[in-house]
Amino acid sequence: MEKDKSAQILQSYLAGLRACIDEVEKQGISCVAEAIYMAYKKRKTIYVFGNGGSSATASHMVCDLRKIAAGTINPRIKAFCLSDNNPLLTAISNDLDYTSVFREQLIGQVGPGDVAIGISASGNSPNVLAAIAYAKERGAVTVGFIGFGGGRLKSMSDLNITISSHDYGPVEDMHLALEHLVCNLVQDKVHRDSQ
């Protein structure tokens, strides 16, 4: 009986993941990569942020973007994860409020031609929405990696890749796969420039 339940959970999860993969193939991944590449060409900055699992994906994406050119190409990609500085996150959360943690970090930093990437499974994380709204006001290109059909982030972002699933696991898995896909496309463009 327990073995049957385990098999059902496995099959259900994999079926949900396959549906997400099929869905994402039809979206504008190359447009997101192009926006990052154009920011790189203009020596602008990429800011990536999210909460929980999305925070881990944001950090992973910045790692991948920055190592694209590590040791081989100059200039380097300028990218920062706004959820990596725990002292700053907790200070802003304590002294102001958690809704402001990403927006506050963009003040005096983000500007025209930069790229702000908000990652949110629900598309409704208040701190992600506040940062995207501010970045847009400052002339940055705004990007959403979203699940649950989009939420408010879908209409707020200039570019987005939206998964319709309402299951956090497959959505977060796809967001990690998406950051790898986007970084691979950016890497190809950057390395072709250097030849």
MIGUBA-213323 format. One record per residue: x, y, z of N, C-alpha, C in turn. Coordinates in nm, 4 decimals. Each point is the difference from the previous one (the first is absolute). Layout:
! MIGUBA-213323
<marvex <X Y Z> <X Y Z> <X Y Z>>
...
//
This chain:
! MIGUBA-213323
<marvex <0.0821 -0.1205 0.0000> <-0.0821 0.1205 0.0000> <0.0866 0.1271 0.0000>>
<marvex <0.1030 0.0009 0.0894> <0.0901 0.1158 0.0074> <0.0784 0.0167 -0.1293>>
<marvex <0.0388 -0.1116 -0.0609> <0.0726 0.0041 -0.1270> <-0.0867 0.0612 -0.1095>>
<marvex <-0.1296 -0.0346 -0.0011> <-0.0930 0.0572 -0.0983> <-0.0137 0.1501 0.0181>>
<marvex <-0.0068 0.0446 0.1257> <-0.0119 0.1434 0.0285> <0.1254 0.0737 -0.0466>>
<marvex <0.1170 -0.0569 0.0254> <0.1252 0.0611 -0.0449> <0.0045 0.0107 -0.1518>>
<marvex <-0.0446 -0.1058 -0.0687> <-0.0020 0.0018 -0.1465> <-0.0958 0.1066 -0.0514>>
<marvex <-0.1145 0.0169 0.0673> <-0.0970 0.1027 -0.0410> <0.0590 0.1403 0.0156>>
<marvex <0.0669 0.0224 0.1130> <0.0615 0.1317 0.0237> <0.1060 0.0279 -0.1058>>
<marvex <0.0826 -0.0986 -0.0282> <0.1054 0.0144 -0.1006> <-0.0597 0.0294 -0.1374>>
<marvex <-0.0977 -0.0774 -0.0413> <-0.0618 0.0176 -0.1318> <-0.0704 0.1350 -0.0115>>
<marvex <-0.0681 0.0396 0.1057> <-0.0713 0.1282 -0.0005> <0.0977 0.1167 -0.0115>>
<marvex <0.1089 -0.0053 0.0768> <0.0983 0.1087 -0.0033> <0.0644 0.0098 -0.1376>>
<marvex <0.0411 -0.1143 -0.0540> <0.0652 0.0002 -0.1316> <-0.0953 0.0448 -0.1097>>
<marvex <-0.1264 -0.0377 0.0102> <-0.0989 0.0455 -0.0993> <-0.0153 0.1514 0.0063>>
<marvex <-0.0021 0.0561 0.1215> <-0.0091 0.1449 0.0153> <0.1218 0.0707 -0.0564>>
<marvex <0.1167 -0.0592 0.0214> <0.1244 0.0577 -0.0521> <0.0028 -0.0053 -0.1528>>
<marvex <-0.0445 -0.1123 -0.0568> <-0.0063 -0.0107 -0.1471> <-0.0925 0.1051 -0.0595>>
<marvex <-0.1130 0.0243 0.0649> <-0.0939 0.1019 -0.0480> <0.0647 0.1381 0.0021>>
<marvex <0.0775 0.0282 0.1046> <0.0709 0.1285 0.0072> <0.1030 0.0130 -0.1114>>
<marvex <0.0732 -0.1073 -0.0267> <0.1008 0.0022 -0.1068> <-0.0664 0.0252 -0.1346>>
<marvex <-0.1096 -0.0684 -0.0254> <-0.0719 0.0195 -0.1273> <-0.0477 0.1435 -0.0138>>
<marvex <-0.0450 0.0575 0.1090> <-0.0517 0.1364 -0.0023> <0.1108 0.1030 -0.0220>>
<marvex <0.1125 -0.0177 0.0649> <0.1056 0.1007 -0.0047> <0.0686 0.0052 -0.1359>>
<marvex <-0.0030 -0.1098 -0.0735> <0.0620 -0.0017 -0.1325> <-0.0642 0.1012 -0.0952>>
<marvex <-0.1222 0.0410 0.0312> <-0.0729 0.0911 -0.0888> <0.0181 0.1462 0.0395>>
<marvex <0.0845 0.0287 0.0972> <0.0117 0.1365 0.0497> <0.1300 0.0667 -0.0441>>
<marvex <0.0086 0.1296 0.0273> <0.1090 0.0822 -0.0515> <0.1278 -0.0020 0.0808>>
<marvex <0.0581 -0.1165 0.0159> <0.1245 -0.0114 0.0757> <0.1101 0.0818 -0.0658>>
<marvex <0.0062 -0.0032 -0.1320> <0.1065 0.0725 -0.0701> <-0.0134 0.1516 0.0176>>
<marvex <-0.1213 0.0510 0.0201> <-0.0180 0.1443 0.0234> <0.0614 0.0420 0.1332>>
<marvex <-0.0136 -0.0852 0.1005> <0.0607 0.0290 0.1304> <0.1518 -0.0024 -0.0125>>
<marvex <0.0535 -0.1000 -0.0684> <0.1449 -0.0082 -0.0210> <0.0506 0.1222 -0.0761>>
<marvex <-0.0748 0.0439 -0.0982> <0.0401 0.1173 -0.0789> <0.0027 0.1254 0.0867>>
<marvex <-0.0972 0.0155 0.0890> <-0.0021 0.1172 0.0895> <0.1238 0.0012 0.0894>>
<marvex <0.0386 -0.1158 0.0520> <0.1199 -0.0089 0.0845> <0.1251 0.0286 -0.0821>>
<marvex <0.0047 -0.0556 -0.1188> <0.1156 0.0210 -0.0878> <0.0147 0.1485 -0.0359>>
<marvex <-0.1118 0.0665 -0.0304> <0.0066 0.1428 -0.0338> <0.0478 0.0823 0.1196>>
<marvex <-0.0436 -0.0380 0.1198> <0.0495 0.0691 0.1202> <0.1504 -0.0204 0.0139>>
<marvex <0.0455 -0.1217 -0.0251> <0.1436 -0.0283 0.0050> <0.0759 0.0863 -0.1010>>
<marvex <-0.0495 0.0084 -0.1218> <0.0672 0.0777 -0.1058> <0.0091 0.1479 0.0382>>
<marvex <-0.1005 0.0509 0.0716> <-0.0032 0.1411 0.0382> <0.0637 0.0239 0.1375>>
<marvex <0.0597 -0.1053 0.0588> <0.0630 0.0070 0.1322> <-0.0995 0.0359 0.1090>>
<marvex <-0.1204 -0.0501 -0.0138> <-0.1049 0.0196 0.0994> <-0.0014 -0.1187 0.0963>>
<marvex <-0.0876 0.0054 0.0986> <-0.0007 -0.0981 0.1078> <-0.1279 -0.0822 0.0007>>
<marvex <0.0148 -0.1279 0.0373> <-0.1123 -0.0923 0.0145> <-0.0247 -0.0174 0.1496>>
<marvex <-0.1229 0.0214 0.0453> <-0.0394 -0.0212 0.1391> <-0.1021 -0.1133 0.0021>>
<marvex <0.0226 -0.1001 0.0859> <-0.0896 -0.1155 0.0062> <-0.0437 -0.0197 0.1451>>
<marvex <-0.1273 -0.0347 0.0207> <-0.0508 -0.0106 0.1371> <-0.1245 -0.0884 0.0073>>
<marvex <-0.0210 -0.0564 0.1182> <-0.1154 -0.0837 0.0271> <0.0034 -0.0456 0.1443>>
<marvex <-0.1034 -0.0696 0.0435> <-0.0131 -0.0483 0.1381> <0.0098 -0.1519 0.0045>>
<marvex <0.0508 -0.0532 0.1104> <0.0010 -0.1445 0.0202> <0.0747 -0.0731 -0.1100>>
<marvex <-0.0642 -0.0986 -0.0614> <0.0613 -0.0739 -0.1100> <0.0359 0.0915 -0.1163>>
<marvex <-0.0815 0.1026 -0.0207> <0.0285 0.0969 -0.1070> <0.1243 0.0817 0.0313>>
<marvex <0.0270 0.0205 0.1284> <0.1230 0.0679 0.0405> <0.1216 -0.0842 -0.0373>>
<marvex <-0.0110 -0.1308 0.0214> <0.1095 -0.0902 -0.0361> <0.0229 0.0010 -0.1508>>
<marvex <-0.1085 0.0024 -0.0763> <0.0121 0.0056 -0.1465> <0.0627 0.1326 -0.0431>>
<marvex <-0.0378 0.1087 0.0655> <0.0578 0.1312 -0.0322> <0.1502 -0.0009 0.0244>>
<marvex <0.0407 -0.0553 0.1118> <0.1421 -0.0081 0.0328> <0.0745 -0.0874 -0.1008>>
<marvex <-0.0608 -0.1115 -0.0362> <0.0586 -0.0920 -0.0973> <0.0151 0.0695 -0.1360>>
<marvex <-0.1006 0.0781 -0.0386> <0.0054 0.0684 -0.1287> <0.1144 0.1015 -0.0041>>
<marvex <0.0169 0.0738 0.1086> <0.1094 0.0978 0.0047> <0.1341 -0.0709 -0.0059>>
<marvex <0.0130 -0.1110 0.0706> <0.1232 -0.0796 -0.0076> <0.0282 -0.0387 -0.1444>>
<marvex <-0.1009 -0.0524 -0.0677> <0.0187 -0.0445 -0.1379> <0.0317 0.1162 -0.0938>>
<marvex <-0.0689 0.1123 0.0166> <0.0273 0.1155 -0.0858> <0.1427 0.0511 0.0197>>
<marvex <0.0439 0.0065 0.1237> <0.1327 0.0564 0.0261> <0.1127 -0.0933 -0.0401>>
<marvex <-0.0247 -0.1308 0.0017> <0.1086 -0.0915 -0.0386> <0.0064 -0.0235 -0.1505>>
<marvex <-0.0999 0.0500 -0.0742> <0.0010 -0.0151 -0.1454> <0.1327 0.0471 -0.0587>>
<marvex <0.0460 0.1136 0.0468> <0.1209 0.0591 -0.0569> <0.1203 -0.0103 0.0926>>
<marvex <-0.0157 -0.0712 0.1104> <0.1075 -0.0046 0.0992> <0.1295 -0.0529 -0.0604>>
<marvex <0.1058 0.0803 0.0139> <0.1327 -0.0417 -0.0432> <0.0252 0.0044 -0.1492>>
<marvex <-0.1005 0.0315 -0.0781> <0.0197 -0.0064 -0.1447> <-0.0370 0.1273 -0.0740>>
<marvex <-0.0979 0.0721 0.0491> <-0.0541 0.1111 -0.0786> <-0.0116 0.1250 0.0854>>
<marvex <0.0372 0.1126 -0.0592> <-0.0248 0.1297 0.0609> <-0.0710 0.0865 -0.1015>>
<marvex <-0.0938 0.0816 0.0365> <-0.0451 0.0214 0.1370> <-0.0857 -0.1165 0.0509>>
<marvex <-0.0167 -0.0041 0.1308> <-0.0796 -0.1043 0.0645> <-0.1468 0.0420 0.0078>>
<marvex <-0.0849 -0.0988 0.0184> <-0.1425 0.0280 0.0221> <-0.0157 0.0508 0.1429>>
<marvex <-0.0692 0.1126 0.0138> <-0.0263 0.0556 0.1331> <-0.1374 -0.0505 0.0456>>
<marvex <-0.0016 -0.0866 0.0993> <-0.1246 -0.0569 0.0498> <0.0047 -0.0131 0.1511>>
<marvex <-0.1134 0.0273 0.0646> <-0.0093 -0.0055 0.1456> <-0.1320 -0.0628 0.0421>>
<marvex <0.0058 -0.0827 0.1037> <-0.1195 -0.0600 0.0585> <-0.0382 0.0811 0.1234>>
<marvex <-0.1206 0.0529 0.0010> <-0.0422 0.0869 0.1095> <-0.0420 -0.0770 0.1250>>
<marvex <0.0008 -0.1318 -0.0079> <-0.0356 -0.0775 0.1200> <0.1227 -0.0668 0.0626>>
<marvex <0.1199 0.0349 -0.0442> <0.1219 -0.0638 0.0509> <0.0596 0.0661 0.1246>>
<marvex <-0.0343 0.1249 0.0274> <0.0605 0.0718 0.1114> <-0.0932 -0.0078 0.1221>>
<marvex <0.0180 -0.1033 0.0829> <-0.0890 -0.0204 0.1151> <-0.0008 0.1158 0.0991>>
<marvex <0.1149 0.0596 0.0334> <-0.0056 0.1142 0.0913> <-0.0858 0.1150 -0.0548>>
<marvex <0.0137 0.0288 -0.1285> <-0.0787 0.1073 -0.0596> <-0.1476 -0.0364 -0.0063>>
<marvex <-0.0302 -0.1241 -0.0385> <-0.1401 -0.0447 -0.0050> <-0.0676 0.0132 0.1354>>
<marvex <0.0677 -0.0470 0.1036> <-0.0621 0.0036 0.1325> <-0.0068 0.1422 0.0546>>
<marvex <0.0976 0.0826 -0.0318> <-0.0037 0.1392 0.0455> <-0.1175 0.0741 -0.0630>>
<marvex <-0.0166 -0.0143 -0.1307> <-0.1115 0.0668 -0.0673> <-0.1325 -0.0546 0.0512>>
<marvex <-0.0087 -0.1322 0.0151> <-0.1235 -0.0616 0.0500> <-0.0344 0.0502 0.1391>>
<marvex <0.1001 0.0113 0.0867> <-0.0213 0.0430 0.1378> <-0.0290 0.1493 0.0090>>
<marvex <0.0768 0.0795 -0.0730> <-0.0097 0.1455 0.0145> <-0.1112 0.0610 -0.0848>>
<marvex <-0.0325 -0.0629 -0.1110> <-0.1081 0.0497 -0.0861> <-0.1107 -0.1052 -0.0027>>
<marvex <0.0064 -0.0879 -0.0998> <-0.0917 -0.1134 -0.0077> <0.0484 -0.0943 -0.1083>>
<marvex <-0.0469 -0.1242 0.0046> <0.0490 -0.1009 -0.0942> <-0.0412 0.0307 -0.1438>>
<marvex <-0.1078 0.0713 -0.0180> <-0.0437 0.0355 -0.1350> <0.1025 0.0863 -0.0719>>
<marvex <0.0840 0.0687 0.0760> <0.0973 0.0942 -0.0583> <0.1385 -0.0589 -0.0253>>
<marvex <0.0245 -0.1278 0.0361> <0.1373 -0.0504 0.0014> <0.0704 0.0063 -0.1344>>
<marvex <-0.0702 -0.0213 -0.1092> <0.0662 0.0050 -0.1314> <-0.0047 0.1403 -0.0589>>
<marvex <-0.1109 0.0692 0.0152> <-0.0122 0.1362 -0.0517> <0.1071 0.0909 0.0609>>
<marvex <0.0182 -0.0068 0.1307> <0.0985 0.0839 0.0680> <0.1408 -0.0208 -0.0554>>
<marvex <0.0312 -0.1232 -0.0371> <0.1334 -0.0283 -0.0535> <0.0182 0.0552 -0.1410>>
<marvex <-0.1097 0.0248 -0.0701> <0.0082 0.0552 -0.1353> <0.0118 0.1522 -0.0013>>
<marvex <-0.0412 0.0631 0.1094> <0.0024 0.1467 0.0047> <0.1441 0.0494 -0.0130>>
<marvex <0.0207 0.0904 -0.0944> <0.1329 0.0539 -0.0255> <0.0898 -0.0925 -0.0797>>
<marvex <-0.0517 -0.1145 -0.0409> <0.0795 -0.0975 -0.0746> <-0.0556 -0.0241 -0.1405>>
<marvex <-0.1265 -0.0363 -0.0082> <-0.0592 -0.0413 -0.1270> <-0.0311 0.1206 -0.0874>>
<marvex <0.0182 -0.0179 -0.1316> <-0.0266 0.1094 -0.0916> <-0.0321 -0.0505 -0.1390>>
<marvex <-0.0139 0.0908 -0.0949> <-0.0342 -0.0377 -0.1365> <0.0988 -0.1005 -0.0582>>
<marvex <-0.0524 -0.1022 -0.0643> <0.0830 -0.1008 -0.0635> <0.0380 -0.1162 0.0889>>
<marvex <-0.0149 0.0164 0.1325> <0.0219 -0.1127 0.0909> <-0.1143 -0.1003 -0.0186>>
<marvex <0.0170 -0.1193 0.0560> <-0.1038 -0.1027 -0.0054> <-0.0307 -0.0441 0.1424>>
<marvex <-0.1279 0.0004 0.0366> <-0.0452 -0.0472 0.1308> <-0.0837 -0.1256 -0.0211>>
<marvex <0.0444 -0.1104 0.0582> <-0.0675 -0.1290 -0.0175> <-0.0613 -0.0422 0.1326>>
<marvex <-0.1328 -0.0018 0.0053> <-0.0720 -0.0458 0.1181> <-0.0460 -0.1430 -0.0215>>
<marvex <0.0313 -0.0870 0.0970> <-0.0400 -0.1403 -0.0084> <-0.1042 -0.0240 0.1090>>
<marvex <-0.1186 -0.0448 -0.0412> <-0.1082 -0.0203 0.0964> <-0.0918 -0.1110 -0.0495>>
<marvex <-0.0138 -0.1047 0.0796> <-0.0879 -0.1101 -0.0395> <-0.1440 0.0485 -0.0139>>
<marvex <-0.0459 0.0829 0.0926> <-0.1389 0.0475 -0.0044> <-0.0185 0.1192 -0.0926>>
<marvex <0.1071 0.0749 -0.0219> <-0.0112 0.1243 -0.0758> <-0.0589 0.1129 0.0820>>
<marvex <-0.0174 -0.0208 0.1294> <-0.0636 0.0999 0.0857> <0.0809 0.0344 0.1251>>
<marvex <0.1280 -0.0309 0.0015> <0.0827 0.0309 0.1173> <0.0152 0.1513 0.0122>>
<marvex <-0.0509 0.0608 0.1086> <0.0010 0.1473 0.0097> <0.1381 0.0629 -0.0151>>
<marvex <0.1043 -0.0622 0.0560> <0.1328 0.0607 -0.0098> <0.0565 -0.0086 -0.1416>>
<marvex <-0.0335 -0.1055 -0.0726> <0.0423 -0.0123 -0.1403> <-0.0739 0.1037 -0.0846>>
<marvex <-0.1307 0.0139 0.0224> <-0.0799 0.0973 -0.0753> <0.0485 0.1426 0.0252>>
<marvex <0.0328 0.0321 0.1254> <0.0480 0.1351 0.0328> <0.1311 0.0302 -0.0718>>
<marvex <0.0897 -0.0977 -0.0053> <0.1292 0.0200 -0.0673> <-0.0181 0.0122 -0.1510>>
<marvex <-0.0860 -0.0823 -0.0568> <-0.0258 0.0069 -0.1447> <-0.0608 0.1354 -0.0356>>
<marvex <-0.0955 0.0463 0.0795> <-0.0631 0.1297 -0.0266> <0.1036 0.1121 0.0050>>
<marvex <0.0886 -0.0034 0.0996> <0.1027 0.1039 0.0123> <0.0988 -0.0061 -0.1162>>
<marvex <0.0439 -0.1211 -0.0342> <0.0953 -0.0149 -0.1107> <-0.0604 0.0516 -0.1300>>
<marvex <-0.1257 -0.0277 -0.0205> <-0.0688 0.0461 -0.1216> <-0.0052 0.1531 -0.0022>>
<marvex <-0.0320 0.0612 0.1145> <-0.0018 0.1466 0.0104> <0.1364 0.0599 -0.0364>>
<marvex <0.1067 -0.0705 0.0344> <0.1353 0.0494 -0.0225> <0.0533 -0.0335 -0.1394>>
<marvex <-0.0831 -0.0632 -0.0840> <0.0392 -0.0252 -0.1384> <0.0677 -0.1328 -0.0253>>
<marvex <0.0010 -0.0883 0.0984> <0.0589 -0.1322 -0.0204> <-0.0955 -0.0894 -0.0784>>
<marvex <0.0553 -0.0996 -0.0657> <-0.0807 -0.1048 -0.0620> <-0.0389 -0.0963 0.1120>>
<marvex <-0.1281 -0.0301 0.0122> <-0.0460 -0.0870 0.1079> <-0.0418 -0.1355 -0.0550>>
<marvex <0.0393 -0.1048 0.0738> <-0.0227 -0.1379 -0.0430> <-0.0613 -0.0779 0.1161>>
<marvex <-0.0977 -0.0838 -0.0314> <-0.0572 -0.0874 0.1016> <0.0163 -0.1463 -0.0373>>
<marvex <0.0481 -0.0788 0.0948> <-0.0072 -0.1463 -0.0086> <-0.1140 -0.0356 0.0947>>
<marvex <-0.1104 -0.0510 -0.0543> <-0.1233 -0.0069 0.0771> <-0.0640 -0.1382 -0.0127>>
<marvex <-0.0739 -0.0379 0.1012> <-0.0846 -0.1191 -0.0038> <-0.1440 0.0401 0.0229>>
<marvex <-0.0841 -0.0965 0.0295> <-0.1396 0.0203 0.0396> <-0.0787 0.0844 -0.1011>>
<marvex <0.0404 -0.0027 -0.1249> <-0.0711 0.0744 -0.1042> <0.0376 0.1455 -0.0109>>
<marvex <0.0822 0.0514 0.0901> <0.0528 0.1343 -0.0183> <-0.0164 0.0964 0.1145>>
<marvex <-0.1145 0.0040 0.0648> <-0.0209 0.0990 0.1051> <0.0201 0.1411 -0.0521>>
<marvex <0.0222 0.0929 0.0911> <0.0180 0.1410 -0.0378> <0.1314 0.0244 -0.0717>>
<marvex <0.1003 -0.0817 0.0281> <0.1316 0.0187 -0.0610> <-0.0054 -0.0118 -0.1522>>
<marvex <-0.0899 -0.0823 -0.0504> <-0.0088 -0.0208 -0.1450> <-0.0309 0.1306 -0.0727>>
<marvex <-0.0971 0.0758 0.0494> <-0.0365 0.1248 -0.0683> <0.0972 0.1134 0.0303>>
<marvex <0.0740 -0.0090 0.1096> <0.0947 0.1060 0.0375> <0.1331 -0.0094 -0.0739>>
<marvex <0.0396 -0.1204 -0.0396> <0.1334 -0.0183 -0.0580> <-0.0007 0.0212 -0.1510>>
<marvex <0.1104 0.0548 -0.0511> <0.0129 0.0201 -0.1448> <0.0069 -0.1332 -0.0729>>
<marvex <0.0721 -0.0944 0.0583> <0.0152 -0.1344 -0.0558> <-0.0292 -0.0992 0.1114>>
<marvex <-0.0594 -0.1130 -0.0350> <-0.0189 -0.1006 0.1040> <-0.0083 -0.1380 -0.0621>>
<marvex <0.0336 -0.0964 0.0825> <-0.0181 -0.1405 -0.0342> <-0.0903 -0.0552 0.1092>>
<marvex <-0.1202 -0.0389 -0.0389> <-0.1028 -0.0361 0.0962> <-0.0399 -0.1457 -0.0150>>
<marvex <-0.0006 -0.0699 0.1135> <-0.0435 -0.1387 0.0078> <-0.1394 -0.0007 0.0624>>
<marvex <-0.0915 -0.0766 -0.0548> <-0.1366 0.0004 0.0526> <-0.0187 -0.0888 0.1223>>
<marvex <0.0918 -0.0915 0.0251> <-0.0122 -0.0915 0.1137> <-0.0098 0.0766 0.1324>>
<marvex <-0.0796 -0.0562 0.0923> <-0.0129 0.0553 0.1350> <0.0724 -0.0875 0.1016>>
<marvex <0.0889 -0.0830 -0.0457> <0.0765 -0.0906 0.0857> <0.1411 0.0568 0.0152>>
<marvex <0.0343 0.0400 0.1211> <0.1282 0.0675 0.0231> <0.1203 -0.0793 -0.0504>>
<marvex <0.0018 -0.1306 0.0228> <0.1162 -0.0798 -0.0378> <0.0340 0.0100 -0.1478>>
<marvex <-0.0925 -0.0390 -0.0900> <0.0303 0.0109 -0.1429> <0.0258 0.1437 -0.0475>>
<marvex <-0.0701 0.0970 0.0588> <0.0234 0.1400 -0.0389> <0.1426 0.0407 0.0355>>
<marvex <0.0431 -0.0307 0.1216> <0.1362 0.0356 0.0401> <0.1040 -0.0787 -0.0795>>
<marvex <-0.0298 -0.1266 -0.0310> <0.0904 -0.0778 -0.0859> <0.0151 0.0673 -0.1355>>
<marvex <-0.1113 0.0444 -0.0569> <0.0045 0.0637 -0.1318> <0.0731 0.1331 0.0046>>
<marvex <-0.0183 0.0755 0.1081> <0.0723 0.1274 0.0095> <0.1506 -0.0223 0.0024>>
<marvex <0.0452 -0.1049 0.0676> <0.1428 -0.0319 -0.0004> <0.0451 -0.0411 -0.1402>>
<marvex <-0.0802 -0.0833 -0.0664> <0.0332 -0.0397 -0.1375> <0.0017 0.1225 -0.0918>>
<marvex <-0.0940 0.0911 0.0199> <-0.0066 0.1217 -0.0823> <0.1242 0.0857 0.0176>>
<marvex <0.0457 0.0139 0.1250> <0.1201 0.0826 0.0173> <0.1185 -0.0644 -0.0696>>
<marvex <0.0071 -0.1338 0.0008> <0.1079 -0.0671 -0.0726> <-0.0135 0.0230 -0.1503>>
<marvex <-0.1206 -0.0112 -0.0521> <-0.0217 0.0228 -0.1434> <0.0375 0.1426 -0.0394>>
<marvex <-0.0487 0.0956 0.0771> <0.0298 0.1407 -0.0290> <0.1504 0.0249 0.0054>>
<marvex <0.0655 -0.0507 0.1032> <0.1453 0.0214 0.0129> <0.0768 -0.0675 -0.1131>>
<marvex <-0.0454 -0.1167 -0.0449> <0.0644 -0.0649 -0.1148> <-0.0109 0.0854 -0.1254>>
<marvex <-0.1176 0.0599 -0.0205> <-0.0183 0.0867 -0.1171> <0.0870 0.1248 0.0099>>
<marvex <0.0063 0.0586 0.1192> <0.0848 0.1180 0.0207> <0.1465 -0.0372 -0.0211>>
<marvex <0.0405 -0.1133 0.0538> <0.1382 -0.0445 -0.0156> <0.0370 -0.0140 -0.1470>>
<marvex <-0.0882 -0.0559 -0.0779> <0.0268 -0.0163 -0.1424> <0.0221 0.1357 -0.0663>>
<marvex <-0.0833 0.0974 0.0325> <0.0129 0.1334 -0.0586> <0.1302 0.0675 0.0433>>
<marvex <0.0326 -0.0095 0.1268> <0.1204 0.0649 0.0543> <0.1248 -0.0627 -0.0618>>
<marvex <0.0028 -0.1316 -0.0090> <0.1192 -0.0669 -0.0547> <0.0151 0.0226 -0.1502>>
<marvex <-0.1104 0.0109 -0.0711> <0.0093 0.0316 -0.1420> <0.0585 0.1388 -0.0211>>
<marvex <-0.0352 0.0940 0.0889> <0.0563 0.1363 -0.0068> <0.1495 -0.0004 0.0194>>
<marvex <0.0509 -0.0898 0.0825> <0.1406 0.0034 0.0369> <0.0908 -0.0667 -0.1037>>
<marvex <-0.0572 -0.0623 -0.1005> <0.0808 -0.0725 -0.0989> <0.0440 0.0910 -0.1148>>
//
